[in-house]
Amino acid sequence: MDPMRIVRWVILALSSAAMGFGLLIMFGLLVPSHFAMPGEYRIVVGLVVFLYGLYRFVVTYYRPTRP
């Protein structure tokens, strides 16, 4: 199997995980209860992590592959 295909699938999986972590941060499941952070910051941080994961996924998915 081509090593670049393996790397591509790993990047797709990690970017999907980043999107999932972003959603979990926005919903407040990954933020510790003793951590004093306003809800607006939690949503902004979660959104940034989600959008970064989405960006990496789209860039990797639509990158042209070499034959």
KEDORO-785641 format. One record per residue: z, y, x of N, C-alpha, C, O in turn. Coordinates in pm, whole numbers, plus 50000, padded with zeros to 5 digits. Each point is the difference from the previous one (the first is absolute). Layout:
# KEDORO-785641
ZYXZYXZYXZYX ...
***
This chain:
# KEDORO-785641
500004988250085500005011849915500005012450089500585000150109 498775010149843499875012550073501345007450004500615002249896 499875001650224501295006950010500035013449928501055004249951 497825002750041499985012949932500184998549849500555008849934 498994979950011500254997549857501484997749974500535004349898 500134988950195501444997749986500755013350007500895002549919 498745006050176500645013150014499765008349874500915006949953 497904992449992499685007549878500904995549885500525008449926 499654978650058500844994949891501475003450022500735002349903 499704997950220501395003950030500215014749965501025003649942 498025004950094500125014249967500005002149849500765008249949 498394984449980499995001149854501344995749939500495006449907 500094983050146501294995349949501125010050031500845002649914 499175002950206501035009850036499865012949921501015006149962 497774998250014499835012249921500394997649854500535009049935 499234979150014500474996749865501524999749995500605004449902 500034990550203501464999950007500545014350005501035003049940 498295005950132500435014050006499915006549862500875007849962 498074988949963499915005449865501144994849913500555007449919 499794979950097501114994349925501325006450037500825002949913 499404999450216501225006650044500085014349946501075004749963 497785002150033499985013449945500415000249853500755008749957 498764981649968500394999049859501494997049986500685005749915 499824985250169501434996549993500885011950037501085001849944 498465006450151500765012050036499995009849883501035006049968 497814995649969499935009349887500884995649884500615008449933 499484978550045500844994949892501474999650038500854997649915 499465004850212501395000650045500594986750038501224999050016 497974990750000500524986850033500274998250150500814991750037 498525016050047500204998750145500825011450059500145001050122 500405007649793500815011150047501474996149983500424996949888 500375003150221501414996449987500745009449906499695011949992 501304982849938500735008149902500875010650067500245010649942 500244986850180500845009850070499195010650073500575009350058 498124989549939499125009550068499785012049908499414998749893 501075012750150499935012049915498635006650014499795008650086 499284987349828498675005850000499645003449855500104991449912 499495020850062499605003549864498834991449953499224995150080 500685003349790498944991849942498615004950032499074992050014 500775021149999498685005450030499534995950140498824997250021 502125002450074499644995850136499644985350003499094995950072 501624996249851499734985649994498594997749947499274991550050 500355016049849498664998549943498945004650098498954993650012 501305017350058499025005250096499834990250117498884997250041 502234997650011499914990550112499284987349955499154994950072 501185000149810499334988149947498525002349978499184991250027 500475020649925498605003249977499245000950132498864995450008 501745010450094499345000950131499774986050058498924997350053 502064994049939499844986350051498934992649920499174993050058 500845008649810498994993649916498595005050033499084992050014 500765021249999498685005550028499504996150139498814997850019 502115001150078499584995550132499514985549994498984996750061 501734994949867499564986149984498664999149929499154992050038 500675016349860498735000249928498865004850090498914994449997 501365015850083499005005050094499594989250099498814997750022 502174995550038499684989650097499244988549935499094994450061 501275002249816499304989349929498545003649975499114992050028 500655020049921498635004349968499165001150126498854995650001 501705010350104499245001550125499664986450059498884998050048 502054992749949499754986750056499054992049912499134993050051 501035008049818499184992049908498545004450003499104991649997 500665021450009498645005149994499365002450136498885005150008 501824991350100499405001450133498894989750013500194988349966 498645016050083498914990350015500344989450104500535003050107 499164984749860500274988950091498794997650089498865002249961 501424993450158498914996850093499574985749978500834991249982 497875006550019499494986349979500294990750114499634988349994 
***
